[in-house]
Every structure is written in C-alpha cells, then in structure tokens.
Amino acid sequence: MRRLESTPARYDRGIALLSGGRIGSVYERIAELAADRNVDVLDIGCGTGGVSIACAKRGATVVGIDRDAGMLEVAASKSSSIEWLELDSTEIEDRFDPECFDAIVSCLVFSEMSPQVQDYTLSIALSRLRPGGRLVIADEVEPEDAGQRVLYRLRRAPMVAATWLLTQTTTRPIRDLRKPLLDLGFGEVDSERPWPSFQIVTAIKPS
Amino acid sequence: MSSLFDTVLRILPHRAPTGLTAIGNPDRSSPVLLTGNYTLTVQRIKEALDGLDAWLLVADSNGINVWCASGGGHLTHHDVISAIRTSGVQDKVDHRRLILPQLCATGVERSRVEDATGWTALWGPASAEDIPAFLERGEHTARQERSVRFPLRDRLEMAAMWIGPLVPILWLVLWPITGAGASAIDAAAVMLIVLILYMLFPWLPLRVLRGIPVYAALALGGFGIGTGLLGLAGLLHGSTLFWLGAACVVGTAIASIDVAGSTPLLASSVNPSDFEVELILDRCTGTAECVLVCPREVLLMDGHARKVRMAKPGNCILCAACIVQCPTDALRFRFDDGHVVEPDVIRHTRMNLLGKRKTAAL
C-alpha cells in the first residue's frame, strides 16, 4: 500500500475502497483479539492509526510505530492518547526492552517486507512479548481453495498492473505464517479468514 | 535484453533483490557499499566495481533509483538500518564502515544510521563510476566527485525512458486515423523532439519563462521535419498535417512535464519555486557535512573562518541534502514571503508537499 502512503491524507479512503469497505471490521477484529483494558499493545506499521485506535477504544495502552512521518501526522490528528513513534520494525529493539508488551499487532504491513525483514520482525516480536502475550498479524494471502486461487490471481492481475502504473510498486500476498511462527517458538497458533484472500493469524508466546 | 527493457520502461520501478551481494571475492576487511534496489543502479555499480572485491548492500528503495527514492522518502535511514540488521553483513565483515551513495543524502540521515547501528557511515561519490578512485584514495571523495554530472549516456537513457512508452502509444493511437505511414512519421517526429531535448539539455535555457520558448521551438522543429517527411512520402495533405501538429504539441507537452524530475540539474517542478536555502552562520560550526553532500558545489568550506559559505547559490537545485544532514541545524528553507521551513520538518517529510508545509507546525 505504498502508493497510498505517499499521500497519507488519502490513505484511509483508498484502503477502504480497495478492501471493499471491509477494512474497518478487520481493525475491530484485530482489536478484539489483542486488546483489553490495561493491556500494553504495540502496533507495527500503524499507518494512519486504524488498528491502534480500535485497540485504544477497548482500554489498551497503545504505542503505534511507523516509518512514515506523513502517516503518523494523520494518525496523531485522530488521537492524542496514543504514543506515535517514527520507527521501523527493525528498530523496535532500540526503543523497547524485552517482554514489555501484552500484545503486538500488525495489519497490511508484512506484505511490504522482504522475507528477511519479516523473519527479523517476527523474532523481535517474540522477544518483546511478555509470556502468554499474543501476536496478531493480518494481511493479504492467496486463497486456500484451488479454484478461488485461480480467480484471485485473475482478478489481481489487472489490479497489479494498475497499481504498478499508478503507484510505483506492488504488494504481494504473504506466505502462510502459521508454520514459521511455530518454528520460531510461538506456542499456540490460530488463524481465521474474514474473506478467502485475507488472513488474521494469532500466535501466543508460551508462558 | 533485460537492461534494455528496464531502460525503456524506467519510468516504472524495477526491483532488484535486497540484501548482501558479493562483488569479486570479498573478505572480512572488504569495503561495504550501500545502494537501493533499482535494477539499473545495481547493475551499474557492479560494472563500475568490475575487478574489485567488495560487498554491495542493497537496501529496499521500492525499486526506485537512489536519488528519486531518497527525495521521495522511499530510501531513508530506516531502510539502511534495516538492511544492516537483516542482511547478515555484520557476520561477514570485521569492520563497521558503510559507504553511502552521496545522492541518498536527501533521505538517509547519516547520524541516525550511526546511532542505531554503531557503524561508521561515510559519504561516497555521486556517480558509481568514481567508486574505484574513491576506494583507491582511502575512502575520501574529491570535490569533482561530489558534483552530479549528466553526461550524454545518462541523457540518452532519460530520452529512452520517455520515448519507450510515448512513441509506440502515439503511433498506435494515430494509426487508425492517418494510416500506417503518416502515423509512423508523427511518431518519428515526436521521437526526434525528445531526443533533441535531452541531447541539447545542458545548453537549453530551460529556466527562462519555465522553458516555454524552448518547448515551442522544439515542437515547431519536429513539426517542420515531420512535414518534410510527409512530403517526401507523398502523404502531405490537410488532415495528416493537422495530426502531425497535434502529435508534436502533445508529445512535447508530455516530455516537458517532468524534465526537472528526469534530470539532476534542475529544481523539482512539483514544489513552489519562491524559496531558497538559508545559511545561518551563527549556528555553523564548520563540520562541512553539507559540503560533502551538496551535488552542485553550492556550499564550500571557508578554511579561514572555519565555517561554510554559499559559494554558488545560483547552482542550487533545492534538494535539501545539506539541510537534512547539518548536525547544528544551520541551514533551512526561506520563502520569499518570509516563511521558513525548519530542518526537522524537512527531515520528517522530505520534499513532499513542501509548499503546504511552509506554515505547518510539526
């Protein structure tokens, strides 16, 4: 979603359009899975703050980090009770001690990372979670059903071309993170798909 | 073949793989050079380093070249820090010295890279071709290596970038209207206009009246040559002449839209033009960081005063590299109406929407 990011003020409208109006319910669902009263939440790649604000509404203490100051500017205009920091996912260690969050969330960010950065971010997330803490990652994935996968690719092809022309970039669906998360040392890993090409993965750090 | 494809379609991003690449047979003491993941850049650095042993650390610049990515906020210190930490370079070398391309200075804050990683970051030369001499000299840039050049080869590349999509599209659009022969001549006339624009670029007075006289002359010239060709081909009549004129006007207009963005010698035309870089001498402590990153030799060190001076303000292309890097905030933008944009705002937003930011409290 880099193109949308280059014009942060347009991000919210653009992402709502691209998700067919479903992104709001995704933010809510992530907050439901991760946030509760008096819980410390880190939102990686918070963008204009959709997930962070949904978590804060449930009573959580939220820190939103993003590498794009323009996005944070928009986020800060929506909520002043959340701490917004200009930080990349590979810089979390510079700012936060191990085991200082109850939940770490990330929505539509992993699809913009290289596999090396994804792996690095996952292991830092594991180290920054308290025992029993949960990681919730929501992103685009390929549908599991073979027929739907073909349809998804067909539908995506013109989108990719248009995004490329307009936006100077592409985002790719991410791999299924369930196995990498288990390999890394997360205990329980669960997943759900609000629609076939979108996955919300929840992983719990062993107590 | 793939580089031809990349050159003709360079208006689109072309992503090279990110991470660490070995050039030659590097060892634990070989230099580490950083670049962005734009295919042509990576390829050109590899060519420039042919015969040397070095590590090339390719950071994620979204498939955009170093200069454009840095100015647009796509290649920043966040990407450099991320590349150092995730590429495995720290296990490959014993030293902690990273050579940054000078042209990333509008986006990559050198001090932030050093603070976060413990690496020493050095400014390399502006052009990849100068890297061997830079290394030979003990990793110091000479003055002429800090000045950005725009040689014929680069100018032809930029011409190809515009010709690549523009000419075939014009040809295909006009074919059904004027026929294969006349539409080919229309397309050829536009190709000529773009070629001449970039070949003669250093000598064209493009700062006069926003370049309008130059563009008008180019369109007229293309129209004249096209008319001659139509005559020679026996295709000269009212309707073919009309469409030739239309093609020349549209082609010149499209090619002129982003001449500043396609060349490193003009200030961006996206931002307003009523501002300049202001040097606050009281704050200058003479670190000369700005001198090392200025691609136009605007700023030079005054050895006696131990301060920087504006040697050639007329050369300035308002890229803000000096403002971003100055450790004492001694440089900023001042608009003609008195507004100033402080370094912190520039560091956060790069050059995006600069006009809107002149009053922004960030």
Interface residues (C-beta under 8 A of the other chain):
Chain A: R2 S6 R67 D68 A69 G70 E73 E86 L87 D88 S89 T90 E91 D94 S114 Q116 V117 D119 Y120 W164 L165 Q168 T169
Chain B: L12 P13 T18 G19 D60 N62 G63 I64 G72 G73 H74 T76 H78 D79 I81 S82 R85 T86 S87 A116 H348 T349 N352 L362
